[in-house]
Amino acid sequence: MNERQDLTGAGTRIGIEDFARIEMRVGQVLEAEKVAGSRKLMRMKVDIGSEVRQVVAGIADAYEPGSLLGRKVVIVANLKPARLMGIESDGMIVAATAGDRPVLVTFTEDVPNGALLK
């Protein structure tokens, strides 16, 4: 396989300049609740060091709210806010997909809230 081929099937590769524009930060989940009327959406308050953000993610069918409290996650912090079922989400939690289940990206070592991923 040519090393320039896309191994993921995800499409066009981006340059390092494009990747550098994505601001990913460590966040700690302070609050979590399932969104009423939705099977998948979870509303969370996440401490990203300099502020606490409200983030809505499609993880409610894989995680109970209590299991998220205190968990360190990766947040894409420089996305424009979006509204999901009428609730503003100011960031995106990064997760992998295992089968049809989201799996949150997290850390095995202690990392401070707000730390920048590079």
N, C-alpha and C positions, 0 to 999 in steps of 0.2 A: 504494500500500500504506500502510495506517495505520501510523504510527511505533510504535504500541503493540503491533502484531502481532509474534508470535514469528517471527523470520527463520530460525531454525535448525530448527524443527520439533521441538525438544527438550522442549517442554512449558512448564510454568509459569515465569514470570520471578520472580526473587527481588529483594528490596530490598537496598539498600546495607548495611543492618544485618546481613543474612544473609551477604553476601559478606565483610564485615569479620571474621566469625568463622572464615573459612578462612585458615589460616596457611601460606603458601607461602614456601619458603626456597630459596636457592641451595645446591646440594650438589655435591660433586666425587666421582666414582666412584673408589674406591681399589682395589676387588677386584670381579671379576665372573666368574661361572661358570654354565653351563647346569645346570638342575636335572635330575638323573638321572630318567629315566622320563617326562619331559615334553618335548613338542616346542616349547612356547611360553614356558615359565617360565625366567627368569634370576634368580639370587640375587646381590645386590650389597651391598657395604659402601660407604656413602656418608657423607662428611664434611660435616655441616651446620653447621660452625663451632663450636658448643658441645659436640658429641658426634658419634660415628660410629654410624650406624644401619644395620641390616640391612633391605633392601628387596627384595621379590620382585615382578617385573613380567613381564607377558606380551609380551616383546620378543625372545625368543631366536630366533624364526624370521626376524627382520629384522636382527639385529645379532650379530656375533661378540664373544665376551667381551673379547678384546684391543682391539677398536675402541672400547670404552667407557672404558678406563682413562684417568684424568685428565680426562675430559669433565665439563663443568659442566652440570648438569641442574636442573630445577625439581622440588622435593619438596613434597607436601602433608604438612606435619609434624604437624598436630594431629588426624590420624585415629586412631581406636582401632586397636591392632594387630589383624591378622588372620592366620589360618593358611592357607597354600596348600600343598597336598600335604605337610602336616605341618611346614612351615617357617614360622616367625613372620616376618611382614612388618610393620615399624614405620614406615609411611609409604607414600606412593604417588608414583611418578614420573609427571609430566604429559607426555602425548604427544598428537599429533594423529593422525588416521587419513587416510591417502592411499590410496584404493582399499581394499585389505584389509591394508595395511602400516602398522604404527605408526611414527611419526616423532617422535623426542624433541624437546621444547622445550629450546632451548639459547640461548647468547648469542654475539654477535659481538664484544663488548668484554669485558675482564677484569672480573669481578665477584667480590667476596670470598665465600668459603664462609660460609653462614649469613645472607647479606643477605636481608632481608625484601622480598617482592614486594608491591606495593600497586597 
